[in-house]
């Protein structure tokens, strides 16, 4: 709240500095569905590179949620392991860069599910996630897509909540 900055670490040591670099990372955004929370680490993930090669996803249909560069990049990555990747996007075109969108839409293992949102993650206690229920935003039609995993690629939120009221963010 004043300069120079005064910081106290967890051991109680006080330091002062004219500049502070805050590198607290970011947390992945999720859809906020109770069923999504239930199946986190049981088929639901926010990192295809971290989890996509796990045995539970090999040669299985998978879901990627999003339409930006990250969703496209992760969707293409998942095609190395999946039998098919259903890309669920709430619009009818991708927000990704032109080259990334073309690469994604030309990948024979990626099937876009346009104008749609995931309404519910389906599964059971013994095998975890088994699919998703998707709603088309234009028609209201619901469909079930069988899948062993869902990878959410809809952005990240910086881990800076502890700074509220102390610094402009």
Residue pairs with C-beta under 8 A, 6 or more apart in sequence:
1 166
3 18
4 16
4 17
4 18
5 16
5 17
5 18
5 19
5 20
6 14
6 15
6 16
7 14
7 15
7 16
7 17
7 20
8 14
8 15
9 15
22 160
22 163
24 158
24 159
24 160
25 158
25 159
26 156
26 157
26 158
26 159
27 156
27 157
27 159
28 46
28 47
28 152
28 155
28 156
29 46
29 152
29 154
29 155
29 156
29 157
30 36
30 37
30 40
30 44
30 46
30 152
30 154
31 65
31 117
31 118
31 152
31 154
33 118
33 119
33 120
33 121
35 120
35 121
35 122
35 123
36 44
36 118
36 121
36 150
36 152
38 121
38 123
39 121
39 123
39 128
39 129
39 150
42 123
42 128
42 129
43 56
43 121
43 123
43 128
43 129
43 130
43 147
43 148
43 149
43 150
44 121
44 129
44 149
44 150
44 152
45 51
45 52
45 149
45 150
45 151
45 152
46 151
46 152
46 153
47 74
47 151
48 64
48 74
48 75
48 77
48 78
48 151
48 153
49 74
49 77
51 57
51 149
51 151
52 62
52 74
52 77
52 78
52 80
52 81
52 82
52 149
52 151
53 80
53 81
56 128
56 148
56 149
57 78
57 81
57 82
57 148
57 149
58 81
58 82
59 81
59 82
59 83
60 82
60 83
60 147
60 148
60 149
61 82
61 83
61 84
61 85
61 86
61 145
61 146
61 147
61 148
62 78
62 81
62 82
62 84
62 85
62 86
62 147
62 148
62 149
62 150
62 151
63 85
63 86
63 87
63 88
63 118
63 132
63 145
63 147
63 149
63 150
63 151
64 71
64 74
64 75
64 78
64 85
64 86
64 87
64 88
64 150
64 151
64 153
65 71
65 88
65 89
65 118
65 150
65 151
65 152
65 153
65 154
66 87
66 89
66 152
66 153
66 154
67 87
67 89
67 90
67 91
67 93
67 94
67 95
67 96
68 94
68 95
68 96
68 153
68 154
68 155
69 96
69 97
69 100
70 153
70 155
71 87
71 89
71 94
71 96
71 153
71 154
72 87
72 94
72 96
72 100
72 101
72 103
72 104
73 100
74 151
74 153
75 85
75 87
75 104
75 107
75 110
75 153
76 103
76 104
76 107
76 110
78 85
78 151
79 85
79 107
79 109
79 110
82 109
83 109
84 109
84 110
84 111
85 107
85 109
85 110
85 111
86 111
86 112
86 113
86 145
86 147
87 104
87 110
87 111
87 112
87 113
88 113
88 116
88 117
88 118
88 132
88 134
89 112
89 113
89 114
89 115
89 116
90 115
90 116
90 117
90 137
91 114
91 115
92 114
92 115
93 101
94 100
94 101
94 104
94 105
96 104
104 110
105 112
113 134
113 145
115 136
115 137
115 138
115 139
116 134
116 135
116 136
116 137
117 134
117 135
117 137
118 132
118 133
118 134
118 150
119 132
119 133
119 134
119 135
119 142
120 132
120 133
121 129
121 131
121 132
121 150
122 129
122 130
122 131
122 132
122 133
122 144
123 129
123 130
123 131
124 130
129 147
129 148
129 149
129 150
130 146
130 147
130 148
131 144
131 145
131 146
131 147
132 144
132 145
132 147
132 150
133 142
133 143
133 144
134 142
134 143
134 144
134 145
135 141
135 142
136 142
136 143
158 169
160 169
163 169
